[in-house]
Each structure stands twice: as structure tokens, then as C-alpha cells.
Amino acid sequence: MKYGIITIGSQGDINPFIALGKRLQSRGHHVRIAAFHKFEEYIRSEGFEYAPLAGDAVDVIRLLIGEQVSPFQYFYNLDTLLNPIKDEFLSDVVSACKGMDAILYSLLGAVAWHVADSLNIPCFRVFFFPADPTGEFPAMTAPGLPLGPVYNRFTFACGDFLWTHATRRLLNDWRKNLGLTKIRPFSFPYRNLHGKPIPTLYAYSPIVAPKPDEWDDDKHITGYWVRDSKTDWKPDKTLVNFLKTGSRPIYIGFGSMVGGSFQQILDIVLESLRITNQRAILSAGWGNLQEQHLPDYIHQVGFVLHEWLFQHVAAVVHHGGAGTTATGLRMGVPTIVVPFGGDQPYWGNRVHQLGVGPKPIPRKKLDAKCLSAAILQAINSQEIIANAKHIGEKLCAEDGVGKAADIIEHRTKIDNY
């Protein structure tokens, strides 16, 4: 079979598909991955066919996740991102899907649903956070008000309405060119295709986020999609020496989330480490540390294999992205989440509810006092340390990517037209 993958976002959105693609390749399938140009070299180096998508990963993170982007701001920003490149982007998506037997797409790659409809081929929704209606919690970008199941379901209905509204304005003319009917007002057709429910793969663990009771059998929580360790990767000698020369450090990294507020966050981090008397591994992400003078109890890293590094730290502090959260939990270390937006508050709350870290600290409320308190709680609480180790062992026993590959192969066979 030939599988096309449409993924839009940061490195954390690419990596799970790399893991899945490797497993599908090992079973004899061909895999094509469509992503921003920033990731072309990485995708090709992993042995996949690459298909380009117009757009910029940095802009997507800044405008669609950012620091607590509201639902209305999200769709305004979506217009801002898409309009200048819409024709090129849509053409790229069509090209990426042609010749495939089935399409898999992430949330921001959902435009591929229209192409699957046009080409009359099956598709799979792939999400890294809960995105289907439930009364158990609100939609990811909605205010987390304690108003119960009715409010929670209402937030998903609002999200459906806004998504349909944006789709109709941005894509209905394009759908017509594809030979499709226009999306009607107040409809939300995106959970079905060709008269059947679309199978949805949730690439996280049911141990961390159990399946809501309302969800049907077409929604699969597979477990995390983790690739086999890269045996040829070796840490930098200076990093190894730093780890050997003192107590276990704290890992601190906010991935691609830190934009104009980078210096402010760095100042908070430095003061917190001074207060707690902790050593730290500081990840630059997309921030610029080259001109920063850091004390000798802080070691800066660029790319480093988290699966390896997190085995050597006392706790991890990060933004709560699905991928970084998964790695921290799998490696069995206490986790402190500083969510910026999107699904990150949800994962921060799950970390706390599982007893593997303190309460999340929203980015806008972050200061040295609360971060210092969270660090001390994470590294000194024997309950948190024990819970983290226990859940890490359970997660490492899962084979989420294998379960996902099984579902994909089975459904492609029965749904292919």
C-alpha cells in the first residue's frame, strides 16, 4: 500500500509520523510525508519520500498556538497564514495525496480530507490530543470552566461551527474546482467520508488520557508513537562531562514556543535556578542563547535525543507539548508544565492529575517564585517521584505505533474503493 501523510506544525508534530512511517515501511508499505520545507532534509534522511507544503513552521506555532490564542483569534490568524499562500498550499496538498491508497492527516493537515473525498480514497484522522466531543472536559482552546458536561459538549459544538465557517469561506471555491459540493452552513462533515465514519487514531496513551465513554469504536487511543532508538546517536562530550560533574540537573526547554518573550522567560529560569540551587540543562529551541552569558551550573544544548537525556535528569520543565510530555512520562521523571496554549494546558492538568508533577503554571502567570516552588516540589516529593517511575514503566511496555499500524492496514483493506 501507498500511504500519504500530511502533517503541519513543529518537529514534535513530525516525529510521531516518522515512527509510524518506519513501522509501515517495515511491513512493506510505501510512505510519503508532506510537511513544511524546514523538515525536508530530516524526512528524506529518514528514508521517506518527501512532498513539499507551502508555509512556515515558525509562523504556524506563533499564530495558531502562541500564548493562549483564543478560538476567535485562532481562525483570524488562520486566515492571515493561509491567504497569501492559499493557492500554492492547496495545490501542494493535492499533489501530496495523488497516487496514494490512503491518507493520514494531523489536525492542521485536515484540508487533506477534501482531497481524499475528491480522489475517492480512504483517510485517517491523526490527533495528539482529544479532539472529539465529550462531556468529560471542554475543547482544547475553550476556557476550562467548571460548568459540567453540558458546557463541555457545547465548547466542541462551538469549535465545529467555527471550523465549518472558516472552511466555507476559505475552501468552498476550491472544493468546487475539485468537483465537490460546497460545505453547507452549520454542518460539520469532517468526521465522516463516503458515508462512513473516518477512523481516528489518537497517538497518546490511554494510561495518560483514558478514552471518554461517549467515543465510539472508530476512535482508537493507540498508545504513544515511539520509534526504535537511533543506535548511531551519541551525546556531545561536553554534555556527558557536565552530567558527571555534579547532582542530576533539571531539564528546561520550551521547544518552539518561546518568541518575543524569550529574554523574560530566561530571566525567570535563571532566578529560579539560583533560588533552588539547582543545575540545569537548558534547551535553546528556537530562542537565541549565543550571546547569553550563562553560569557554569547551566549547560546549553541544541538538538539532543530526549529519550537519552531525560534518563539523566531529576525533573523536566517544558511547555506541555504532546511529544515532550510523552517522553518525560515514558522516561519516568517528574514533570513541570508551563503551558503556552493549544492542547498544552490539557496535558499539564493530566500530568498533575496523574500525580507525576505539580500543578501547571500558565505562561502568563510564570514567575521565579512559582517556578522555584514547582521545582522543589517535583524533585523532593517522594510520591511524585514514585508515581513518575511507575507510570514510566507502564508506558514503556506499550506498542502504540504497532497498534496504529494494525488498525491502518485493516481499515485500508476494508475501506479501499
Secondary structure, DSSP 8 states (H G I E B T S, - for coil): -EEEEE--SSHHHHHHHHHHHHHHHHTT-EEEEEEEGGGHHHHHHTT-EEEEE-S-HHHHHHHHTTTT--HHHHHHHHHHHHGGGHHHHHHHHHHHHTT-SEEEE-GGGTTHHHHHHHHT--EEEEESS--S--SSS--TTS------HHHHHHHHHHHHHHHHHHHHHHHHHHHHHTT-----TT---TTEETTEE--EEE-S-TTTS---TT--TTEEE---------TT----HHHHHHHHTSS--EEEE-TT---TTHHHHHHHHHHHHHHHT--EEEE-TTS--TT----TTEEEESS--HHHHGGG-SEEEE---HHHHHHHHHTT--EEE---STTHHHHHHHHHHTTSS-----GGG--HHHHHHHHHHHHH-HHHHHHHHHHHHHHHT--HHHHHHHHHHHHHHHH--
